[in-house]
Amino acid sequence: MSRFWSAVVHGLTPYVPGEQPRLANLVKLNTNENPYGPSPRVLEALRAELGDSLRLYPDPVSERLRQAIAAQHDVTAANVFVGNGSDEVLAHTFQAFLKHQLPILFPDVTYSFYPVYCRLYGIEYREMPLRESFEIDINDYLCSNGGIIFPNPNAPTALLLAQSEIEKLLQGSPDSVVVIDEAYVNFGGVSAVPLVRRYPNLLVIHTLSKSRSLAGLRVGYAIGHPQLIEALNRVKDSFNSYPLDRLAQAGALAAIEDQPYFENTWRRVVETRRRMVSGLLKLDFQVVPSTANFVFARHVRRTGIDLAARLREHGIVVRNFQKPIRIAPYLRITVGTDSQCDVLMDALGRILDEPVTTAASCA
């Protein structure tokens, strides 16, 4: 029945999310979910919210949640926008700030939803090649543009761009909005949020899916100058005035307020990441330095697609990207628990002890 589709739909190549397999006893290391559950205070807040009030609409501006986020980042509620996951916040961002005559700029290896949004909204874009080391070269972006966007740390490479480099970008594009997608910054990175006070063209986007263990609730937010936030609200209120339901607001508020649990969880992930990197290096992997809750690594003799397939036979799911071609040898591996890390290393050790076939060898 595609004859009923609009021309826009015919031209779309949708984003492909990480697989959510339904396999028993699976070690799931493919979608960068937090291996630890949310704060117990989140569960208490959700239980308390269940009742007659669900018949009422939620607060359309999520006032209490925005106040809590603002306090966390030392800004005001006027600097905060919340949405149904950071992907929705990103979608509104593309509509509000990145649809101009000049093309927007983002890395050629990055979050693959960016070109999807561009095609959906009819936005011209240029993919800027990363360096051989997968680092962003700031000089490539110091040109006329309709906006700049990238994750920091970048995905799927896990590399972090220094705050001083972000400041150069902001100074070099004073008439464009620079969007920093900080989905993974809480696992060892330094946030660009403090720069919001000095640069009205900076928008920083966060999610509660990773470091706060709330992927199932879908809560994200943006921090920027009040005029940027007003633009996002104008888009939101022209699309969906009630993006966060009562449960999402209550759970997110509890997660933000439980700072000790948050600190403990991300520190555990970082320590396991250290163990994972050490183990991979001993198995002859080359590992890109990570400040995220995943690592990006390639083996010196085996292809990424082969290793991903063999790990699946051992009940372990990781992510391998075949496009662009230069990242095809790599695996993106979510940092799980210590026990999951041990299972992964044991399986890789056994796989790598097997004879290497011609088809599985790297060029």
C-alpha positions as CSV (number, residue, x, y, z in Angstrom):
1,M,0.0,0.0,0.0
2,S,3.0,2.3,-0.4
3,R,1.1,4.2,-3.1
4,F,-0.5,6.1,-0.3
5,W,2.9,7.3,1.0
6,S,4.0,10.9,0.7
7,A,7.1,11.7,-1.2
8,V,8.9,12.4,2.1
9,V,8.2,8.8,3.3
10,H,9.4,7.3,0.1
11,G,12.7,9.1,0.5
12,L,13.3,8.1,4.1
13,T,15.9,5.6,5.3
14,P,14.9,5.2,9.0
15,Y,17.3,4.9,11.9
16,V,17.9,1.3,12.9
17,P,18.0,1.0,16.7
18,G,20.1,-1.6,18.5
19,E,18.6,-5.0,18.6
20,Q,16.4,-6.0,21.6
21,P,16.7,-9.8,21.3
22,R,14.5,-12.2,23.2
23,L,17.0,-14.9,24.1
24,A,17.3,-16.6,27.5
25,N,20.4,-16.1,29.6
26,L,21.6,-13.4,27.2
27,V,24.6,-11.1,27.9
28,K,23.3,-8.0,26.3
29,L,26.1,-5.5,25.5
30,N,24.8,-3.9,22.3
31,T,22.6,-0.9,23.3
32,N,24.6,1.0,26.0
33,E,22.0,0.5,28.7
34,N,23.1,0.8,32.2
35,P,23.8,-2.6,33.8
36,Y,22.4,-1.5,37.1
37,G,18.8,-0.7,37.8
38,P,17.5,2.8,38.7
39,S,17.6,4.2,42.1
40,P,15.3,2.6,44.7
41,R,13.8,6.1,45.1
42,V,12.7,6.0,41.5
43,L,10.7,2.8,42.1
44,E,9.1,4.4,45.2
45,A,8.2,7.5,43.3
46,L,6.6,5.4,40.5
47,R,4.5,3.4,43.0
48,A,3.4,6.6,44.7
49,E,2.2,8.0,41.4
50,L,0.0,5.1,40.6
51,G,-3.5,6.1,41.5
52,D,-6.5,8.2,40.6
53,S,-4.4,11.1,39.4
54,L,-3.5,9.1,36.2
55,R,-6.9,10.3,34.8
56,L,-5.5,13.9,34.8
57,Y,-3.0,15.4,32.3
58,P,0.6,15.7,33.5
59,D,2.2,19.1,34.1
60,P,2.9,20.3,30.5
61,V,6.1,22.1,31.4
62,S,7.4,19.6,34.0
63,E,8.1,22.4,36.4
64,R,9.4,20.4,39.4
65,L,11.7,18.3,37.2
66,R,13.1,21.3,35.4
67,Q,13.8,23.0,38.7
68,A,15.7,19.9,39.9
69,I,17.7,19.7,36.7
70,A,18.5,23.4,36.9
71,A,19.7,23.0,40.5
72,Q,21.9,20.0,39.4
73,H,23.6,22.1,36.7
74,D,23.6,25.5,38.5
75,V,21.3,27.1,36.0
76,T,17.7,28.3,36.2
77,A,14.6,26.5,35.1
78,A,14.4,29.0,32.2
79,N,17.5,27.3,30.8
80,V,16.0,23.8,30.8
81,F,13.8,22.0,28.3
82,V,12.6,18.5,28.9
83,G,11.3,16.0,26.4
84,N,10.3,12.4,25.7
85,G,13.8,11.0,25.6
86,S,16.8,12.9,24.2
87,D,15.8,11.7,20.7
88,E,12.6,13.8,20.9
89,V,14.7,16.7,22.2
90,L,17.0,16.3,19.2
91,A,14.1,16.1,16.8
92,H,12.8,19.5,18.1
93,T,16.3,20.9,18.0
94,F,16.6,20.1,14.3
95,Q,13.3,21.8,13.6
96,A,14.0,24.8,15.8
97,F,17.6,25.7,15.0
98,L,19.1,23.6,12.2
99,K,16.8,24.2,9.2
100,H,18.5,27.1,7.3
101,Q,19.9,27.7,3.8
102,L,23.4,26.7,4.7
103,P,24.1,23.0,5.4
104,I,24.6,21.8,9.0
105,L,27.8,20.1,9.9
106,F,28.4,16.8,11.8
107,P,31.1,14.1,11.8
108,D,31.0,11.3,9.2
109,V,31.2,8.8,12.0
110,T,28.6,9.7,14.6
111,Y,25.1,9.1,15.9
112,S,23.3,7.8,12.8
113,F,20.0,9.5,13.7
114,Y,21.4,12.9,12.6
115,P,21.2,12.2,8.8
116,V,17.8,10.6,9.4
117,Y,16.4,13.8,11.0
118,C,17.9,15.8,8.1
119,R,16.1,13.7,5.5
120,L,12.9,13.9,7.4
121,Y,12.9,17.6,7.8
122,G,14.6,18.5,4.5
123,I,17.8,19.8,6.0
124,E,21.0,20.1,4.0
125,Y,24.0,18.6,5.8
126,R,27.7,17.9,5.3
127,E,29.5,15.0,7.0
128,M,33.0,16.1,8.1
129,P,35.6,13.3,8.1
130,L,37.1,12.4,11.4
131,R,40.9,12.2,11.7
132,E,42.5,8.8,11.2
133,S,42.5,8.5,15.0
134,F,38.7,9.1,15.0
135,E,39.1,12.5,16.6
136,I,37.1,15.6,15.5
137,D,39.2,18.3,13.8
138,I,37.8,21.6,14.9
139,N,39.3,23.4,12.0
140,D,37.0,21.6,9.6
141,Y,34.0,23.3,11.3
142,L,35.3,26.8,11.2
143,C,33.4,27.7,8.1
144,S,30.0,29.1,7.1
145,N,27.3,26.7,8.3
146,G,23.7,26.3,9.3
147,G,24.6,24.7,12.6
148,I,26.9,22.2,14.2
149,I,25.9,19.0,16.1
150,F,27.8,16.0,17.5
151,P,27.8,13.8,20.5
152,N,30.5,14.3,23.1
153,P,31.8,11.7,23.8
154,N,31.2,10.8,20.2
155,A,29.2,7.7,19.3
156,P,30.2,5.0,18.4
157,T,33.9,6.0,19.0
158,A,33.6,7.0,22.7
159,L,36.2,9.8,22.1
160,L,35.8,13.0,24.1
161,L,36.4,16.5,22.7
162,A,38.0,18.9,25.2
163,Q,35.9,21.8,26.5
164,S,38.5,24.2,25.1
165,E,37.9,22.9,21.6
166,I,34.2,23.3,22.0
167,E,34.7,26.9,23.0
168,K,36.7,27.4,19.8
169,L,33.7,26.1,17.9
170,L,31.4,28.5,19.6
171,Q,33.6,31.4,19.0
172,G,34.1,30.4,15.3
173,S,30.3,30.1,14.7
174,P,28.7,32.9,16.6
175,D,25.7,33.1,14.2
176,S,25.0,29.3,14.3
177,V,23.7,27.1,17.1
178,V,26.2,24.5,18.3
179,V,24.5,21.4,19.7
180,I,26.5,19.1,22.0
181,D,24.8,15.8,22.6
182,E,26.1,14.6,25.9
183,A,24.3,11.3,26.3
184,Y,27.5,9.6,27.6
185,V,29.3,12.5,29.3
186,N,28.6,11.2,32.8
187,F,31.0,8.3,32.5
188,G,34.2,10.3,32.6
189,G,33.7,13.4,30.5
190,V,33.5,17.1,31.3
191,S,30.1,18.7,30.4
192,A,29.9,21.8,28.3
193,V,26.9,23.1,30.3
194,P,29.0,25.8,32.2
195,L,29.7,27.4,28.8
196,V,26.0,28.1,28.3
197,R,26.4,31.2,30.6
198,R,28.8,32.7,28.1
199,Y,27.6,31.5,24.7
200,P,24.0,32.1,23.8
201,N,24.5,29.8,20.7
202,L,25.2,26.7,22.7
203,L,22.6,24.0,23.4
204,V,23.6,20.9,25.5
205,I,21.4,17.8,25.4
206,H,21.3,15.1,28.1
207,T,19.5,11.8,28.6
208,L,18.5,9.9,31.7
209,S,18.6,6.6,29.8
210,K,22.3,5.9,30.4
211,S,23.8,7.2,33.7
212,R,20.5,7.3,35.5
213,S,19.3,3.9,34.3
214,L,16.0,5.2,32.9
215,A,16.0,4.0,29.3
216,G,12.5,2.6,29.8
217,L,11.0,5.9,30.9
218,R,12.2,8.0,28.0
219,V,13.3,11.3,29.6
220,G,15.8,13.8,28.0
221,Y,16.5,17.4,28.4
222,A,18.3,20.4,26.9
223,I,20.2,23.3,28.6
224,G,20.7,26.6,26.8
225,H,20.0,30.3,26.7
226,P,16.3,31.0,27.6
227,Q,15.6,32.2,24.0
228,L,16.8,28.7,22.7
229,I,14.5,27.1,25.3
230,E,11.6,29.2,24.2
231,A,12.1,28.1,20.6
232,L,12.1,24.4,21.7
233,N,8.9,25.0,23.6
234,R,7.3,26.6,20.6
235,V,8.1,23.5,18.5
236,K,6.9,21.2,21.3
237,D,3.6,23.0,21.8
238,S,3.0,22.8,18.1
239,F,3.6,19.0,18.2
240,N,2.7,17.6,21.6
241,S,2.0,19.8,24.6
242,Y,2.3,16.9,27.1
243,P,5.5,15.0,26.2
244,L,6.3,13.6,29.7
245,D,3.6,11.6,31.5
246,R,3.2,11.6,35.2
247,L,5.2,8.5,35.8
248,A,8.1,9.8,33.7
249,Q,8.2,13.1,35.6
250,A,8.0,11.4,39.0
251,G,10.7,8.8,38.2
252,A,13.0,11.3,36.6
253,L,12.7,13.7,39.5
254,A,13.6,11.0,42.0
255,A,16.6,9.9,39.8
256,I,17.9,13.4,39.6
257,E,17.6,13.9,43.4
258,D,19.4,10.7,44.4
259,Q,22.9,12.0,43.7
260,P,24.7,9.3,45.9
261,Y,23.1,6.5,43.9
262,F,24.1,8.1,40.6
263,E,27.7,8.6,41.8
264,N,28.0,5.0,42.9
265,T,26.6,3.6,39.7
266,W,28.7,5.6,37.2
267,R,31.9,4.8,39.3
268,R,31.1,1.1,39.1
269,V,30.7,1.3,35.3
270,V,34.0,3.2,34.9
271,E,35.9,0.6,37.0
272,T,34.4,-2.2,34.9
273,R,35.3,-0.3,31.8
274,R,38.9,-0.2,33.0
275,R,38.9,-4.0,33.5
276,M,37.3,-4.5,30.1
277,V,39.8,-2.4,28.3
278,S,42.7,-4.2,30.1
279,G,41.3,-7.6,29.1
280,L,40.7,-6.6,25.5
281,L,44.3,-5.3,25.2
282,K,45.6,-8.6,26.4
283,L,43.6,-10.4,23.7
284,D,45.3,-8.2,21.0
285,F,42.5,-5.7,20.5
286,Q,43.1,-2.1,19.6
287,V,40.8,0.0,21.8
288,V,39.9,3.6,21.2
289,P,40.2,5.6,24.5
290,S,36.7,5.7,26.0
291,T,34.9,8.2,28.3
292,A,31.6,6.5,27.7
293,N,29.8,3.4,29.0
294,F,31.0,1.5,26.0
295,V,34.3,0.7,24.3
296,F,35.1,0.8,20.6
297,A,37.6,-1.9,19.7
298,R,39.0,-3.9,16.8
299,H,41.0,-7.1,16.8
300,V,44.3,-7.2,14.8
301,R,43.4,-10.5,13.0
302,R,39.6,-11.0,13.1
303,T,36.8,-9.0,11.5
304,G,34.1,-7.2,13.5
305,I,31.3,-9.0,11.7
306,D,32.8,-12.4,12.4
307,L,33.5,-11.7,16.1
308,A,30.0,-10.3,16.6
309,A,28.5,-13.5,15.0
310,R,30.7,-15.8,17.1
311,L,29.9,-14.0,20.3
312,R,26.2,-14.3,19.6
313,E,26.8,-18.1,19.5
314,H,28.1,-17.8,23.0
315,G,24.9,-15.8,24.1
316,I,26.6,-12.4,24.0
317,V,25.3,-9.6,21.8
318,V,27.5,-6.6,20.8
319,R,27.1,-4.0,18.1
320,N,29.0,-4.0,14.7
321,F,28.5,-1.3,12.1
322,Q,29.2,-2.1,8.5
323,K,28.8,1.5,7.4
324,P,30.8,3.6,7.0
325,I,33.3,1.0,5.9
326,R,36.2,2.2,8.0
327,I,34.5,1.3,11.2
328,A,33.4,-2.1,10.0
329,P,36.3,-3.9,11.8
330,Y,35.2,-2.5,15.1
331,L,32.9,-3.8,17.8
332,R,31.0,-1.4,20.1
333,I,30.7,-3.1,23.4
334,T,28.6,-1.8,26.2
335,V,30.2,-1.9,29.7
336,G,28.1,-4.4,31.7
337,T,28.6,-5.7,35.2
338,D,31.9,-7.3,36.3
339,S,30.4,-10.8,35.8
340,Q,29.3,-9.9,32.3
341,C,32.7,-8.6,31.6
342,D,34.2,-11.9,32.8
343,V,31.8,-13.9,30.5
344,L,32.7,-11.7,27.6
345,M,36.5,-12.1,28.1
346,D,36.2,-15.9,28.5
347,A,34.2,-16.2,25.3
348,L,36.6,-14.0,23.4
349,G,39.5,-16.0,24.6
350,R,38.0,-19.2,23.4
351,I,36.9,-17.7,20.0
352,L,40.4,-16.3,19.4
353,D,42.0,-19.6,20.2
354,E,40.2,-21.1,17.3
355,P,41.9,-21.4,13.9
356,V,41.5,-18.2,11.8
357,T,39.8,-18.9,8.4
358,T,40.6,-16.9,5.3
359,A,37.1,-15.4,5.3
360,A,37.5,-14.2,8.9
361,S,40.9,-12.6,8.7
362,C,41.4,-8.9,8.5
363,A,43.1,-7.3,5.5
